[in-house]
Amino acid sequence: MPLIEFDKPLLSGRLVRRYKRFLADVVLEASNRPVTVHVPNTGSMASCSEPGSEVLLSRSENPTRKLPLTLELVRVAEGLNGWAGVNTMLPNRLVAAAVAENLVPELAGYRSLRREVVYEPGTRIDLLLEDNSLGKAWVEIKNVTLVEDGVAYFPDAVTVRGRKHLEVLKRIALEGQRAVIFFLLQRPEGDYLCPADHIDSAYGESLREAVSSGVEVMTYRSLLSPEGASLAGPVAFKPCRQT
C-alpha cells in the first residue's frame, strides 16, 4: 500500500499543452473532450510536459474552485511506475509521512515533527524535527522532475525563492543547528542529481556555498503509481558545476 494514497479515482487523459504556469489543456479519456485543469507547479516542467503525454488528474469536490481538476502525474516511461509527479504539494506530504514512519534513516529518532514552521519573519521551513537529545533539524523539501541524459537536475527554472531558502538554511547551519535540503526526485529515471547550473548558475553556486557551510543534502526518489506515492530510496548527489 502506498504511503500516501491519491484520491480515487484519478482521471486519465492526454496533455494538449501546459501554459501560463498554472494551466493545462487536457483531453479526457472518458469523454474525449478537452478541459482546462490546474497545474500546481511553478517550474518549467521541462522534460515532463510533452504534448500527447498520458496524464492522471485528481478531482476536487470543493464547489468554489473554478477548475476542479488538478494535474497530478505525467507518464515519462513505460510500466506501472513510469510517472513523474508534477504536483509540488505532494513532496512535503510524502517526506513528512516517511520521516514520521522512520523511513529516512538520516532523520530518524526525533520526538516531534512540525510542518511549515516560521524560522524568521517571512520565512517558513517545510519541516522542523525536535528532540531533547538530538536538538533541532530544519528540513526544506524540493520537488525534482527535470531529467536530461540520465541526470536529474534542480531547479528546472530560475528560482530566486530557492536561493533565499538556501541562505536561510546556511544561517541555520552556521548557528549550530541541523539544516537539510531534501530533494525528492519524482521520476523513475535519473542516476544522480546535480544542481542545474546550465539553467540557474546562481542557484548552483548558492547550493555549493550552503553545503560548504554545513547544510546537508539528502536526495531520495519517490515511487509513484495511480494508487499513490511512497519513498523508493536514496539517490546520489553530485555538487559539481556542469560544463
MIDO-510271 format. One record per residue: x, y, z of N, C-alpha, C in turn; residue in three letters; residue number from 0. Coordinates in Angstrom, 2 decimals. Example, Ala and Ser with C-alpha at 12.3 -4.5 7.8 and 13.67 -1.06 7.14 Angstrom:
# MIDO-510271
n_c1, n_c2, n_c3, ca_c1, ca_c2, ca_c3, c_c1, c_c2, c_c3, resn, resi
13.19, -5.69, 7.80, 12.30, -4.50, 7.80, 13.20, -3.30, 7.80, ALA, 0
12.85, -2.25, 7.08, 13.67, -1.06, 7.14, 12.90, 0.03, 7.87, SER, 1
# end
This chain:
# MIDO-510271
n_c1, n_c2, n_c3, ca_c1, ca_c2, ca_c3, c_c1, c_c2, c_c3, resn, resi
0.85, -1.20, 0.00, 0.00, 0.00, 0.00, 0.88, 1.24, 0.00, MET, 0
0.56, 2.25, -0.84, 1.36, 3.47, -0.86, 1.34, 4.19, 0.47, PRO, 1
2.41, 4.90, 0.77, 2.47, 5.68, 2.00, 1.46, 6.83, 1.95, LEU, 2
1.33, 7.46, 0.77, 0.34, 8.50, 0.53, -0.59, 8.00, -0.57, ILE, 3
-1.87, 7.95, -0.29, -2.84, 7.49, -1.29, -3.48, 8.68, -1.99, GLU, 4
-3.61, 8.58, -3.31, -4.31, 9.60, -4.07, -5.81, 9.44, -3.89, PHE, 5
-6.51, 10.58, -4.04, -7.96, 10.49, -4.06, -8.37, 9.68, -5.28, ASP, 6
-9.33, 8.83, -5.10, -9.75, 7.94, -6.18, -11.15, 8.31, -6.64, LYS, 7
-11.42, 8.05, -7.92, -10.46, 7.58, -8.92, -9.76, 8.76, -9.61, PRO, 8
-8.49, 8.57, -9.94, -7.82, 9.55, -10.78, -8.34, 9.41, -12.20, LEU, 9
-8.44, 10.51, -12.89, -8.97, 10.52, -14.25, -7.83, 10.50, -15.25, LEU, 10
-7.99, 9.74, -16.31, -6.97, 9.63, -17.35, -7.23, 10.63, -18.47, SER, 11
-6.16, 11.07, -19.10, -6.29, 11.97, -20.23, -4.99, 12.08, -20.99, GLY, 12
-4.99, 12.97, -21.98, -3.80, 13.27, -22.77, -3.54, 14.77, -22.72, ARG, 13
-2.29, 15.12, -22.46, -1.92, 16.52, -22.35, -1.91, 17.18, -23.73, LEU, 14
-2.61, 18.29, -23.84, -2.58, 19.09, -25.06, -1.48, 20.13, -24.97, VAL, 15
-1.50, 20.90, -23.89, -0.45, 21.91, -23.65, -0.53, 22.38, -22.22, ARG, 16
0.61, 22.84, -21.71, 0.69, 23.49, -20.41, 1.07, 24.95, -20.67, ARG, 17
0.41, 25.90, -20.00, 0.64, 27.30, -20.30, 0.30, 28.16, -19.09, TYR, 18
0.79, 29.40, -19.10, 0.56, 30.35, -18.01, 0.87, 29.75, -16.64, LYS, 19
1.85, 28.88, -16.59, 2.36, 28.25, -15.37, 1.35, 27.34, -14.68, ARG, 20
0.16, 27.83, -14.42, -0.78, 27.08, -13.60, -1.94, 26.46, -14.38, PHE, 21
-1.87, 26.46, -15.69, -2.97, 25.94, -16.51, -2.47, 24.90, -17.50, LEU, 22
-3.33, 23.95, -17.82, -3.05, 22.98, -18.88, -4.37, 22.59, -19.52, ALA, 23
-4.31, 22.29, -20.80, -5.45, 21.73, -21.51, -5.22, 20.24, -21.66, ASP, 24
-6.24, 19.47, -21.32, -6.16, 18.01, -21.34, -7.40, 17.45, -22.01, VAL, 25
-7.22, 16.43, -22.85, -8.35, 15.71, -23.42, -8.63, 14.51, -22.52, VAL, 26
-9.81, 14.49, -21.91, -10.16, 13.40, -21.01, -10.42, 12.12, -21.79, LEU, 27
-9.92, 11.03, -21.25, -10.09, 9.74, -21.92, -11.56, 9.32, -21.94, GLU, 28
-12.28, 9.55, -20.85, -13.66, 9.06, -20.75, -14.60, 9.75, -21.73, ALA, 29
-14.41, 11.06, -21.94, -15.33, 11.81, -22.79, -14.75, 12.23, -24.13, SER, 30
-13.41, 12.14, -24.26, -12.70, 12.59, -25.45, -12.92, 14.09, -25.69, ASN, 31
-13.13, 14.82, -24.59, -13.35, 16.25, -24.69, -12.23, 17.00, -23.97, ARG, 32
-11.85, 18.19, -24.50, -10.80, 18.98, -23.83, -11.34, 19.73, -22.63, PRO, 33
-10.52, 19.80, -21.58, -10.85, 20.58, -20.39, -9.59, 21.33, -19.96, VAL, 34
-9.78, 22.42, -19.25, -8.66, 23.15, -18.66, -8.52, 22.72, -17.22, THR, 35
-7.29, 22.41, -16.80, -7.04, 21.90, -15.45, -5.99, 22.75, -14.76, VAL, 36
-5.97, 22.66, -13.43, -5.00, 23.38, -12.62, -3.68, 22.62, -12.59, HIS, 37
-2.57, 23.36, -12.72, -1.22, 22.78, -12.65, -0.53, 23.35, -11.42, VAL, 38
-0.38, 22.58, -10.35, 0.24, 23.08, -9.12, 1.76, 22.97, -9.17, PRO, 39
2.36, 23.76, -10.08, 3.81, 23.68, -10.28, 4.28, 25.01, -10.86, ASN, 40
5.23, 25.66, -10.18, 5.72, 26.96, -10.65, 6.92, 26.84, -11.57, THR, 41
7.46, 25.63, -11.74, 8.64, 25.44, -12.57, 8.28, 25.33, -14.04, GLY, 42
9.29, 25.05, -14.86, 9.07, 24.94, -16.30, 8.47, 23.60, -16.70, SER, 43
8.63, 22.59, -15.83, 8.20, 21.22, -16.13, 8.85, 20.69, -17.41, MET, 44
10.04, 21.20, -17.72, 10.78, 20.70, -18.88, 11.03, 19.21, -18.73, ALA, 45
10.87, 18.48, -19.78, 11.07, 17.03, -19.90, 9.92, 16.22, -19.33, SER, 46
8.86, 16.88, -18.84, 7.70, 16.11, -18.38, 6.40, 16.82, -18.71, CYS, 47
6.39, 17.55, -19.82, 5.16, 18.22, -20.24, 5.00, 18.18, -21.75, SER, 48
5.41, 17.07, -22.35, 5.31, 16.93, -23.79, 3.85, 16.77, -24.22, GLU, 49
3.40, 17.54, -25.23, 2.04, 17.35, -25.73, 1.81, 15.90, -26.16, PRO, 50
0.65, 15.37, -25.83, 0.32, 13.99, -26.13, 0.63, 13.02, -25.02, GLY, 51
1.32, 13.48, -23.97, 1.66, 12.59, -22.85, 0.41, 12.14, -22.11, SER, 52
0.43, 10.91, -21.65, -0.65, 10.42, -20.79, -0.55, 11.10, -19.44, GLU, 53
-1.68, 11.53, -18.90, -1.69, 12.20, -17.61, -2.78, 11.62, -16.73, VAL, 54
-2.63, 11.85, -15.42, -3.65, 11.48, -14.44, -4.02, 12.72, -13.63, LEU, 55
-5.32, 12.86, -13.37, -5.86, 14.05, -12.75, -6.67, 13.69, -11.51, LEU, 56
-6.58, 14.54, -10.49, -7.46, 14.40, -9.33, -8.61, 15.39, -9.47, SER, 57
-9.72, 15.08, -8.81, -10.89, 15.95, -8.87, -11.21, 16.46, -7.46, ARG, 58
-11.37, 17.77, -7.36, -11.77, 18.38, -6.09, -13.29, 18.49, -6.03, SER, 59
-13.83, 18.22, -4.85, -15.28, 18.37, -4.64, -15.62, 19.75, -4.09, GLU, 60
-14.63, 20.65, -4.00, -14.87, 21.99, -3.50, -15.68, 22.78, -4.53, ASN, 61
-16.90, 23.18, -4.21, -17.74, 23.84, -5.22, -17.26, 25.24, -5.59, PRO, 62
-16.34, 25.82, -4.80, -15.87, 27.17, -5.09, -14.68, 27.19, -6.05, THR, 63
-14.13, 26.03, -6.34, -12.99, 26.00, -7.24, -13.41, 26.22, -8.68, ARG, 64
-12.72, 27.11, -9.36, -13.02, 27.38, -10.76, -12.62, 26.21, -11.64, LYS, 65
-11.49, 25.58, -11.30, -11.00, 24.42, -12.05, -10.98, 23.22, -11.11, LEU, 66
-11.92, 22.31, -11.21, -12.00, 21.20, -10.25, -10.93, 20.14, -10.46, PRO, 67
-10.33, 20.06, -11.66, -9.34, 19.03, -11.94, -7.92, 19.55, -11.76, LEU, 68
-7.06, 18.70, -11.17, -5.67, 19.05, -10.91, -4.75, 18.03, -11.57, THR, 69
-3.73, 18.51, -12.26, -2.74, 17.63, -12.87, -1.84, 17.05, -11.79, LEU, 70
-1.79, 15.73, -11.71, -1.00, 15.04, -10.68, 0.21, 14.33, -11.26, GLU, 71
0.00, 13.50, -12.27, 1.05, 12.64, -12.82, 1.12, 12.76, -14.34, LEU, 72
2.35, 12.70, -14.86, 2.58, 12.68, -16.30, 3.44, 11.47, -16.61, VAL, 73
3.02, 10.67, -17.58, 3.81, 9.48, -17.91, 5.08, 9.89, -18.63, ARG, 74
6.22, 9.37, -18.12, 7.52, 9.63, -18.73, 8.24, 8.35, -19.11, VAL, 75
7.69, 7.19, -18.71, 8.30, 5.89, -19.03, 7.20, 4.84, -19.01, ALA, 76
7.48, 3.71, -19.62, 6.50, 2.63, -19.65, 6.43, 1.95, -18.29, GLU, 77
5.34, 1.26, -18.04, 5.21, 0.48, -16.82, 4.35, 1.17, -15.78, GLY, 78
3.99, 0.41, -14.75, 3.10, 0.91, -13.71, 3.65, 2.13, -13.01, LEU, 79
4.96, 2.17, -12.80, 5.56, 3.27, -12.04, 6.30, 4.28, -12.92, ASN, 80
5.94, 4.35, -14.18, 6.64, 5.24, -15.12, 6.08, 6.65, -15.15, GLY, 81
5.85, 7.21, -13.96, 5.20, 8.52, -13.86, 6.13, 9.56, -13.25, TRP, 82
5.91, 10.82, -13.65, 6.53, 11.97, -12.99, 5.46, 12.66, -12.18, ALA, 83
5.79, 13.03, -10.95, 4.86, 13.73, -10.08, 5.06, 15.23, -10.21, GLY, 84
4.07, 15.93, -10.74, 4.22, 17.35, -11.02, 3.52, 18.24, -9.99, VAL, 85
2.77, 17.66, -9.07, 2.12, 18.43, -8.03, 3.14, 18.71, -6.93, ASN, 86
3.56, 19.97, -6.80, 4.62, 20.30, -5.84, 4.14, 20.26, -4.39, THR, 87
2.85, 20.02, -4.17, 2.35, 19.85, -2.81, 2.61, 18.44, -2.28, MET, 88
2.78, 17.48, -3.18, 2.94, 16.09, -2.76, 4.25, 15.82, -2.02, LEU, 89
5.40, 16.34, -2.47, 6.65, 16.03, -1.77, 6.63, 16.33, -0.28, PRO, 90
6.05, 17.47, 0.12, 6.02, 17.80, 1.54, 5.23, 16.76, 2.33, ASN, 91
4.09, 16.35, 1.80, 3.28, 15.34, 2.47, 4.02, 14.01, 2.55, ARG, 92
4.64, 13.62, 1.43, 5.30, 12.32, 1.37, 6.52, 12.27, 2.28, LEU, 93
7.36, 13.30, 2.25, 8.57, 13.29, 3.07, 8.19, 13.35, 4.55, VAL, 94
7.20, 14.16, 4.89, 6.77, 14.23, 6.30, 6.27, 12.87, 6.77, ALA, 95
5.48, 12.19, 5.95, 4.97, 10.87, 6.32, 6.11, 9.86, 6.44, ALA, 96
7.07, 9.92, 5.52, 8.20, 8.99, 5.57, 9.06, 9.21, 6.80, ALA, 97
9.31, 10.47, 7.15, 10.10, 10.76, 8.34, 9.36, 10.29, 9.59, VAL, 98
8.05, 10.52, 9.63, 7.26, 10.10, 10.79, 7.28, 8.59, 10.97, ALA, 99
7.42, 7.86, 9.85, 7.47, 6.39, 9.90, 8.90, 5.87, 10.00, GLU, 100
9.88, 6.75, 10.24, 11.30, 6.38, 10.34, 11.81, 5.69, 9.08, ASN, 101
11.35, 6.16, 7.91, 11.78, 5.60, 6.63, 12.95, 6.37, 6.02, LEU, 102
13.36, 7.43, 6.71, 14.54, 8.20, 6.28, 15.57, 8.07, 7.40, VAL, 103
16.52, 7.13, 7.29, 17.44, 6.87, 8.40, 18.19, 8.12, 8.88, PRO, 104
18.53, 9.02, 7.96, 19.29, 10.22, 8.35, 18.48, 11.15, 9.25, GLU, 105
17.16, 10.99, 9.24, 16.30, 11.87, 10.03, 15.49, 11.11, 11.06, LEU, 106
15.95, 9.94, 11.42, 15.23, 9.11, 12.39, 15.59, 9.53, 13.82, ALA, 107
14.67, 9.24, 14.75, 14.96, 9.41, 16.17, 14.45, 10.67, 16.81, GLY, 108
13.90, 11.58, 16.05, 13.37, 12.82, 16.63, 11.99, 12.57, 17.24, TYR, 109
11.73, 13.25, 18.33, 10.49, 13.01, 19.08, 9.29, 13.73, 18.48, ARG, 110
9.51, 14.84, 17.79, 8.37, 15.59, 17.25, 8.67, 16.09, 15.85, SER, 111
7.62, 16.30, 15.09, 7.71, 16.80, 13.72, 6.62, 17.84, 13.53, LEU, 112
7.01, 19.00, 13.05, 6.04, 20.04, 12.71, 6.28, 20.50, 11.28, ARG, 113
5.20, 20.88, 10.61, 5.29, 21.32, 9.23, 5.05, 22.83, 9.13, ARG, 114
5.70, 23.42, 8.11, 5.51, 24.85, 7.81, 5.75, 25.71, 9.05, GLU, 115
6.97, 25.64, 9.55, 7.32, 26.37, 10.78, 8.07, 27.65, 10.42, VAL, 116
7.68, 28.75, 11.05, 8.35, 30.04, 10.81, 9.72, 30.02, 11.50, VAL, 117
10.76, 30.24, 10.70, 12.10, 30.35, 11.28, 12.42, 31.81, 11.60, TYR, 118
12.05, 32.70, 10.69, 12.20, 34.12, 10.88, 11.07, 34.80, 10.11, GLU, 119
10.76, 36.05, 10.41, 9.64, 36.71, 9.72, 9.76, 36.60, 8.20, PRO, 120
8.70, 36.10, 7.58, 8.69, 35.97, 6.13, 9.28, 34.69, 5.61, GLY, 121
9.74, 33.81, 6.47, 10.37, 32.56, 6.04, 9.81, 31.37, 6.80, THR, 122
9.23, 30.45, 6.08, 8.77, 29.19, 6.66, 9.62, 28.05, 6.12, ARG, 123
9.98, 27.13, 6.98, 10.72, 25.94, 6.59, 9.74, 24.76, 6.61, ILE, 124
9.88, 23.85, 5.64, 8.88, 22.80, 5.45, 8.71, 21.89, 6.66, ASP, 125
9.82, 21.46, 7.27, 9.74, 20.57, 8.42, 10.68, 21.04, 9.52, LEU, 126
10.22, 20.92, 10.75, 11.09, 21.10, 11.91, 11.00, 19.85, 12.77, LEU, 127
12.12, 19.17, 12.94, 12.21, 18.00, 13.80, 12.88, 18.43, 15.09, LEU, 128
12.36, 17.94, 16.23, 12.90, 18.34, 17.52, 13.05, 17.13, 18.45, GLU, 129
14.10, 17.18, 19.25, 14.35, 16.13, 20.22, 15.26, 16.68, 21.31, ASP, 130
15.01, 16.27, 22.54, 15.82, 16.78, 23.65, 17.30, 16.45, 23.49, ASN, 131
17.59, 15.27, 22.96, 18.99, 14.85, 22.80, 19.57, 15.29, 21.46, SER, 132
18.78, 15.14, 20.39, 19.28, 15.42, 19.04, 19.20, 16.89, 18.67, LEU, 133
18.42, 17.64, 19.40, 18.26, 19.05, 19.07, 17.24, 19.26, 17.96, GLY, 134
17.49, 20.27, 17.13, 16.56, 20.61, 16.05, 17.17, 20.30, 14.69, LYS, 135
16.29, 19.93, 13.76, 16.68, 19.75, 12.36, 15.65, 20.45, 11.50, ALA, 136
16.11, 21.43, 10.73, 15.24, 22.17, 9.82, 15.40, 21.59, 8.43, TRP, 137
14.28, 21.22, 7.80, 14.32, 20.49, 6.53, 13.49, 21.23, 5.49, VAL, 138
14.13, 21.64, 4.42, 13.44, 22.27, 3.29, 13.37, 21.25, 2.15, GLU, 139
12.17, 21.06, 1.57, 11.92, 19.99, 0.60, 11.73, 20.59, -0.79, ILE, 140
12.37, 19.98, -1.79, 12.27, 20.46, -3.17, 11.83, 19.32, -4.09, LYS, 141
10.92, 19.66, -4.98, 10.39, 18.71, -5.95, 11.27, 18.72, -7.20, ASN, 142
11.75, 17.56, -7.62, 12.64, 17.45, -8.78, 11.94, 16.63, -9.87, VAL, 143
11.80, 17.23, -11.06, 11.19, 16.50, -12.18, 12.00, 16.57, -13.47, THR, 144
13.09, 17.34, -13.46, 13.89, 17.50, -14.68, 14.96, 16.42, -14.77, LEU, 145
14.93, 15.65, -15.86, 15.96, 14.65, -16.14, 16.43, 14.83, -17.58, VAL, 146
17.74, 14.95, -17.75, 18.33, 15.09, -19.07, 19.50, 14.13, -19.19, GLU, 147
19.47, 13.28, -20.20, 20.55, 12.32, -20.46, 20.90, 11.50, -19.22, ASP, 148
19.89, 11.06, -18.51, 20.09, 10.21, -17.36, 20.49, 10.90, -16.08, GLY, 149
20.54, 12.25, -16.10, 20.92, 13.02, -14.92, 19.73, 13.87, -14.48, VAL, 150
19.44, 13.85, -13.18, 18.39, 14.69, -12.63, 18.98, 16.04, -12.24, ALA, 151
18.21, 17.10, -12.46, 18.69, 18.45, -12.18, 17.64, 19.22, -11.37, TYR, 152
18.14, 20.12, -10.53, 17.30, 21.11, -9.87, 18.06, 22.42, -9.82, PHE, 153
17.38, 23.55, -10.12, 15.97, 23.70, -10.49, 15.76, 23.54, -11.98, PRO, 154
14.48, 23.56, -12.40, 14.18, 23.50, -13.83, 13.85, 24.87, -14.39, ASP, 155
13.95, 25.91, -13.54, 13.77, 27.31, -13.95, 14.49, 28.17, -12.92, ALA, 156
14.81, 29.39, -13.27, 15.48, 30.30, -12.35, 14.60, 30.49, -11.12, VAL, 157
15.19, 30.36, -9.93, 14.41, 30.43, -8.69, 15.07, 31.34, -7.66, THR, 158
14.60, 32.56, -7.57, 15.06, 33.48, -6.54, 14.63, 32.97, -5.17, VAL, 159
13.41, 32.46, -5.10, 12.90, 31.94, -3.82, 13.75, 30.76, -3.33, ARG, 160
14.19, 29.91, -4.26, 15.03, 28.79, -3.87, 16.36, 29.23, -3.29, GLY, 161
16.93, 30.29, -3.85, 18.19, 30.81, -3.32, 17.99, 31.40, -1.93, ARG, 162
16.83, 32.05, -1.72, 16.53, 32.59, -0.40, 16.47, 31.47, 0.64, LYS, 163
15.85, 30.35, 0.28, 15.79, 29.21, 1.20, 17.19, 28.72, 1.55, HIS, 164
18.07, 28.68, 0.56, 19.44, 28.23, 0.82, 20.16, 29.18, 1.78, LEU, 165
19.96, 30.48, 1.62, 20.60, 31.44, 2.53, 20.12, 31.24, 3.96, GLU, 166
18.82, 30.97, 4.11, 18.29, 30.73, 5.45, 18.88, 29.45, 6.03, VAL, 167
18.92, 28.39, 5.24, 19.50, 27.13, 5.72, 20.96, 27.31, 6.10, LEU, 168
21.69, 28.12, 5.33, 23.10, 28.35, 5.64, 23.24, 29.04, 6.99, LYS, 169
22.39, 30.01, 7.27, 22.45, 30.70, 8.56, 22.12, 29.73, 9.71, ARG, 170
21.13, 28.86, 9.47, 20.78, 27.88, 10.49, 21.97, 26.98, 10.80, ILE, 171
22.65, 26.52, 9.75, 23.81, 25.64, 9.95, 24.93, 26.36, 10.68, ALA, 172
25.17, 27.61, 10.32, 26.25, 28.36, 10.97, 25.94, 28.66, 12.43, LEU, 173
24.64, 28.62, 12.78, 24.24, 28.79, 14.18, 24.37, 27.51, 14.99, GLU, 174
24.74, 26.40, 14.31, 24.97, 25.15, 15.01, 23.81, 24.18, 15.02, GLY, 175
22.73, 24.49, 14.29, 21.61, 23.58, 14.19, 21.71, 22.80, 12.87, GLN, 176
21.02, 21.65, 12.83, 20.98, 20.88, 11.58, 20.12, 21.61, 10.56, ARG, 177
20.63, 21.74, 9.36, 19.90, 22.34, 8.25, 20.01, 21.39, 7.07, ALA, 178
18.87, 21.01, 6.51, 18.83, 19.97, 5.47, 18.03, 20.48, 4.29, VAL, 179
18.58, 20.31, 3.09, 17.78, 20.48, 1.89, 17.53, 19.10, 1.32, ILE, 180
16.26, 18.77, 1.16, 15.83, 17.42, 0.81, 15.24, 17.47, -0.60, PHE, 181
15.96, 16.89, -1.57, 15.49, 16.84, -2.94, 14.72, 15.53, -3.15, PHE, 182
13.46, 15.64, -3.57, 12.66, 14.46, -3.87, 12.53, 14.34, -5.38, LEU, 183
13.17, 13.32, -5.95, 13.13, 13.08, -7.38, 11.86, 12.31, -7.71, LEU, 184
10.92, 13.00, -8.34, 9.62, 12.39, -8.62, 9.56, 11.84, -10.04, GLN, 185
10.52, 11.01, -10.36, 10.59, 10.33, -11.66, 11.29, 9.00, -11.46, ARG, 186
11.04, 8.03, -12.37, 11.73, 6.75, -12.24, 13.16, 6.78, -12.76, PRO, 187
13.51, 7.80, -13.59, 14.86, 7.85, -14.15, 15.73, 8.83, -13.37, GLU, 188
16.99, 8.90, -13.80, 17.94, 9.79, -13.14, 18.88, 9.01, -12.25, GLY, 189
20.13, 8.85, -12.69, 21.11, 8.07, -11.93, 21.64, 8.84, -10.72, ASP, 190
21.71, 10.16, -10.85, 22.16, 11.01, -9.76, 21.62, 12.41, -10.00, TYR, 191
21.75, 13.27, -8.98, 21.22, 14.63, -9.09, 22.34, 15.65, -9.00, LEU, 192
22.24, 16.69, -9.84, 23.19, 17.79, -9.84, 22.44, 19.11, -9.79, CYS, 193
23.06, 20.17, -9.26, 22.46, 21.49, -9.43, 22.47, 21.86, -10.91, PRO, 194
21.39, 22.49, -11.37, 21.25, 22.82, -12.79, 21.93, 24.14, -13.10, ALA, 195
23.25, 24.12, -13.14, 24.00, 25.35, -13.42, 23.69, 25.90, -14.80, ASP, 196
23.33, 25.04, -15.74, 23.02, 25.50, -17.09, 21.68, 26.22, -17.16, HIS, 197
20.88, 26.15, -16.09, 19.60, 26.84, -16.02, 19.67, 28.02, -15.06, ILE, 198
20.24, 27.79, -13.88, 20.34, 28.84, -12.86, 21.68, 28.69, -12.15, ASP, 199
22.71, 29.31, -12.72, 24.06, 29.17, -12.17, 24.16, 29.77, -10.77, SER, 200
23.36, 30.81, -10.51, 23.38, 31.43, -9.18, 22.88, 30.45, -8.12, ALA, 201
21.87, 29.65, -8.46, 21.39, 28.66, -7.51, 22.46, 27.61, -7.26, TYR, 202
23.13, 27.16, -8.31, 24.18, 26.17, -8.13, 25.28, 26.66, -7.21, GLY, 203
25.71, 27.93, -7.40, 26.73, 28.49, -6.53, 26.22, 28.59, -5.10, GLU, 204
24.97, 29.01, -4.93, 24.40, 29.13, -3.58, 24.32, 27.77, -2.90, SER, 205
23.97, 26.74, -3.67, 23.88, 25.41, -3.08, 25.24, 24.92, -2.63, LEU, 206
26.26, 25.11, -3.45, 27.60, 24.67, -3.06, 28.11, 25.45, -1.84, ARG, 207
27.81, 26.74, -1.80, 28.20, 27.54, -0.62, 27.48, 27.05, 0.63, GLU, 208
26.19, 26.71, 0.47, 25.43, 26.22, 1.62, 26.01, 24.91, 2.13, ALA, 209
26.38, 24.02, 1.21, 26.96, 22.73, 1.61, 28.28, 22.95, 2.34, VAL, 210
29.10, 23.87, 1.84, 30.39, 24.14, 2.49, 30.20, 24.78, 3.86, SER, 211
29.01, 25.35, 4.10, 28.71, 25.96, 5.40, 28.04, 24.99, 6.36, SER, 212
27.84, 23.75, 5.92, 27.29, 22.74, 6.81, 25.89, 22.28, 6.50, GLY, 213
25.26, 22.83, 5.47, 23.92, 22.37, 5.09, 24.03, 20.97, 4.49, VAL, 214
23.19, 20.06, 4.98, 23.18, 18.69, 4.50, 22.26, 18.55, 3.29, GLU, 215
22.68, 17.75, 2.33, 21.86, 17.45, 1.16, 21.40, 16.00, 1.24, VAL, 216
20.11, 15.80, 1.12, 19.54, 14.45, 1.03, 18.72, 14.37, -0.24, MET, 217
18.92, 13.30, -0.98, 18.20, 13.11, -2.25, 17.58, 11.73, -2.25, THR, 218
16.28, 11.70, -2.40, 15.53, 10.43, -2.46, 14.65, 10.43, -3.70, TYR, 219
14.27, 9.24, -4.11, 13.35, 9.07, -5.22, 11.99, 8.64, -4.68, ARG, 220
10.94, 9.15, -5.29, 9.60, 8.70, -4.94, 9.18, 7.58, -5.88, SER, 221
8.30, 6.73, -5.41, 7.71, 5.65, -6.21, 6.25, 6.02, -6.42, LEU, 222
5.90, 6.33, -7.67, 4.58, 6.84, -8.00, 3.80, 5.85, -8.83, LEU, 223
2.51, 5.75, -8.54, 1.60, 4.91, -9.30, 0.23, 5.56, -9.27, SER, 224
-0.72, 5.08, -10.04, -2.08, 5.66, -9.97, -2.72, 5.53, -8.60, PRO, 225
-2.19, 4.65, -7.75, -2.75, 4.47, -6.41, -2.18, 5.46, -5.39, GLU, 226
-0.95, 5.90, -5.59, -0.36, 6.79, -4.61, 1.15, 6.89, -4.72, GLY, 227
1.79, 7.29, -3.62, 3.22, 7.56, -3.62, 3.89, 7.00, -2.38, ALA, 228
5.11, 6.51, -2.58, 5.95, 6.03, -1.48, 7.37, 6.52, -1.70, SER, 229
8.21, 6.35, -0.70, 9.62, 6.70, -0.83, 10.37, 5.46, -1.31, LEU, 230
11.08, 5.60, -2.44, 11.74, 4.45, -3.05, 13.15, 4.22, -2.53, ALA, 231
13.87, 5.27, -2.17, 15.24, 5.10, -1.69, 16.11, 6.26, -2.09, GLY, 232
17.35, 6.29, -1.59, 18.24, 7.43, -1.84, 18.79, 7.45, -3.26, PRO, 233
19.16, 8.64, -3.70, 19.78, 8.89, -5.00, 21.06, 9.67, -4.74, VAL, 234
22.11, 9.37, -5.49, 23.39, 10.07, -5.30, 23.26, 11.55, -5.67, ALA, 235
24.01, 12.39, -4.95, 24.05, 13.82, -5.24, 25.48, 14.20, -5.60, PHE, 236
25.64, 14.97, -6.68, 26.94, 15.48, -7.10, 26.86, 17.00, -7.20, LYS, 237
27.65, 17.72, -6.40, 27.55, 19.18, -6.36, 28.35, 19.89, -7.43, PRO, 238
28.99, 19.17, -8.36, 29.92, 19.79, -9.30, 29.20, 20.69, -10.30, CYS, 239
29.91, 21.71, -10.73, 29.39, 22.59, -11.78, 29.39, 21.86, -13.10, ARG, 240
28.32, 22.05, -13.86, 28.23, 21.42, -15.18, 28.89, 22.32, -16.21, GLN, 241
29.56, 21.70, -17.17, 30.24, 22.46, -18.21, 29.57, 22.22, -19.53, THR, 242
# end
